[in-house]
């Protein structure tokens, strides 16, 4: 019995939406890592090199360039000390060449140890994303399309839930979160290519559309980052 045309169109459309939202979102890492750093994930790796001063947050950084042009005659000379830890401040210069210094308590500067840890997690997730292909082929041949996609959905959903719970105090959630997202999203992407068989005469078009959706999905975390900044701005303005 042939499948109704509307059902075939619906299945192919769902497959495209999956590709557009999930399939390659892992590779929007540049935006995601910024969110993680601002949330303080693995920031405890920097605590050995950071300190608090006058109730303001300070950050570990190395001053390599001449910073004297940021300071007035009354500026604290400790800013130019040899200590690697400084108070993070935004410096603005008005039209009268007066220096105004605003301390931002919400900003966190990453340190080398934090960056290395986050990079390691992303590298392992990227490897897991590629290794999935062999397992997906086996699952499609021996376990079927339904089971393969059901397993992919479970892995991906679990990964996003763990990512939602990733925080400064729960940094370790990021390890299973990214790896499960990598396993689930690639498995879902590869299995969705089977939907192209519903329209044999349009098979190549459907596969290429899914591939385009895969590329576009890298902006998902960028959209999340922009929306988070917008929400934070609204909260602070009120």
C-alpha positions in Angstrom: 0.0 0.0 0.0 1.4 3.3 -1.1 1.9 6.1 1.4 -0.2 9.2 1.0 1.6 12.1 -0.6 0.9 14.5 2.4 2.6 12.0 4.8 5.6 11.8 2.6 5.9 15.6 2.3 5.4 15.9 6.1 8.2 13.4 6.8 10.6 15.1 4.4 9.8 18.5 5.9 10.4 17.2 9.5 13.8 15.8 8.3 14.8 19.2 6.9 13.8 21.0 10.1 15.9 18.5 12.1 18.8 19.2 9.9 18.2 23.0 10.1 18.1 23.1 13.9 20.1 20.2 15.3 22.4 18.4 12.8 25.4 20.7 12.8 24.7 22.9 15.9 27.8 21.4 17.6 30.0 23.3 15.2 28.6 26.7 16.4 31.2 26.2 19.2 32.5 29.7 19.0 29.2 31.1 20.3 28.6 28.3 22.8 32.1 28.6 24.4 31.5 32.3 24.9 28.3 31.5 26.8 30.0 28.8 28.8 32.8 31.2 29.8 30.4 33.9 30.9 28.5 31.3 33.0 31.8 30.4 34.7 32.1 26.9 33.5 35.5 25.5 34.6 36.3 29.0 35.9 37.6 27.3 39.1 40.7 26.4 37.0 41.4 30.2 37.1 40.9 30.7 40.8 44.5 29.9 41.7 45.5 33.0 39.7 42.7 35.3 40.6 42.0 37.5 43.7 39.4 40.0 44.9 40.1 43.6 45.6 37.7 46.1 47.3 34.8 43.8 46.6 35.3 44.0 42.9 35.9 41.0 40.7 39.4 40.6 39.3 40.7 38.4 36.6 43.9 36.6 35.6 45.5 38.1 32.6 49.0 39.1 31.4 49.8 42.7 30.6 52.1 42.6 27.7 51.6 46.1 26.2 52.3 49.5 27.6 49.1 50.5 29.5 50.3 53.8 30.8 48.2 55.7 28.3 45.1 54.4 30.0 46.0 56.1 33.3 45.8 59.6 34.6 48.3 61.2 37.0 46.1 60.1 39.9 45.7 56.5 38.7 46.7 53.7 40.9 50.3 52.8 40.0 49.6 49.2 41.1 47.9 48.7 37.8 51.4 48.6 36.2 52.8 46.2 38.8 54.4 43.0 37.7 51.6 40.9 39.3 49.7 39.1 36.5 46.3 39.7 38.3 44.6 43.0 37.6 41.2 44.5 38.1 39.3 44.3 34.8 38.0 47.7 33.9 36.5 49.3 30.8 38.1 52.6 29.9 36.3 55.3 28.0 37.7 58.7 26.8 35.2 61.6 26.3 35.6 64.6 24.0 37.5 66.6 26.7 40.1 63.8 27.0 38.9 63.0 30.5 39.3 59.4 31.5 36.3 57.6 32.9 36.7 54.1 34.3 33.8 51.7 34.7 34.3 48.4 36.5 32.1 45.6 35.1 31.3 43.0 37.7 29.5 40.6 35.3 32.4 40.0 32.9 34.6 37.0 33.3 37.9 36.7 31.4 39.0 33.2 30.6 42.4 31.9 31.6 44.6 29.4 29.7 43.6 26.4 31.8 39.9 27.1 31.3 40.4 27.5 27.5 42.4 24.3 27.3 39.8 22.3 29.1 36.9 23.6 27.0 38.9 23.0 23.8 39.6 19.4 24.9 35.9 18.8 25.4 35.1 20.2 22.0 37.8 18.2 20.3 36.5 14.9 21.9 33.0 15.8 20.9 34.1 16.4 17.3 35.8 13.0 17.2 32.6 11.4 18.6 30.6 13.1 15.9 32.8 11.6 13.1 32.9 8.1 14.7 29.1 7.9 14.7 29.0 7.3 11.0 30.1 3.7 11.2 27.6 2.8 13.9 24.8 4.5 12.1 25.4 2.4 9.0 25.3 -0.8 11.1 22.2 0.3 12.9 20.3 1.2 9.7 21.2 -2.2 8.1 20.5 -4.4 11.1 18.2 -2.5 13.5 16.1 -0.4 11.1 15.4 3.2 10.6 12.9 3.6 13.5 15.2 2.2 16.2 18.1 4.2 14.9 16.2 7.5 15.0 14.7 6.7 18.3 18.1 6.1 19.8 19.4 9.3 18.2 16.6 11.3 19.7 17.3 9.9 23.2 21.0 10.7 23.0 20.5 14.2 21.6 17.7 15.1 24.1 19.8 13.8 27.0 22.7 15.9 25.8 20.8 19.1 25.6 19.3 18.5 29.1 22.7 18.1 30.5 23.9 21.2 28.7 21.1 23.1 30.3 22.3 22.0 33.7 25.9 22.9 33.0 27.0 25.7 35.2 29.9 26.9 37.3 29.2 24.4 40.0 28.3 21.7 37.5 31.0 22.1 34.9 31.5 18.4 34.6 28.1 18.1 32.9 29.7 19.6 29.8 31.6 16.4 29.1 28.6 14.0 28.6 26.5 16.8 27.3 28.6 17.6 24.2 29.5 14.0 23.5 25.8 12.9 23.6 24.8 15.9 21.4 27.5 14.9 18.9 26.4 11.2 18.9 22.7 12.1 18.6 22.8 14.9 16.1 25.0 13.1 13.6 23.0 9.9 13.9 19.8 11.8 13.3 21.3 13.6 10.3 22.6 10.5 8.6 19.5 8.5 9.2 17.3 11.3 7.7 18.9 10.8 4.3 16.7 7.7 4.1 13.7 10.1 3.7 14.9 11.0 0.2 13.8 7.6 -1.0 10.2 8.7 -0.5 10.6 10.8 -3.6 12.9 8.9 -5.9 12.8 11.5 -8.6 13.8 14.2 -6.2 16.3 12.2 -4.1 19.3 14.4 -4.9 17.4 17.6 -4.3 16.3 16.4 -0.8 19.7 15.2 0.2 21.3 18.5 -0.9 18.6 20.4 1.0 19.4 18.4 4.1 23.1 19.2 3.6 22.4 22.9 3.4 20.3 22.7 6.6 23.3 21.0 8.2 25.5 24.0 7.3 23.0 26.6 8.4 22.5 24.9 11.8 25.8 26.1 13.0 24.2 29.5 13.8 21.8 28.0 16.4 24.1 28.8 19.3 24.8 32.2 17.9 21.0 32.9 18.0 21.0 31.6 21.7 24.0 33.9 22.5 22.3 37.0 21.0 19.0 36.3 22.8 20.8 35.8 26.1 22.6 39.2 25.7 19.2 40.8 24.8 17.6 39.3 27.9 20.5 40.4 30.1 20.3 43.9 28.7 16.5 44.1 29.4 17.0 42.8 33.0 19.8 45.4 33.7 17.8 48.2 32.1 15.0 47.6 34.5 
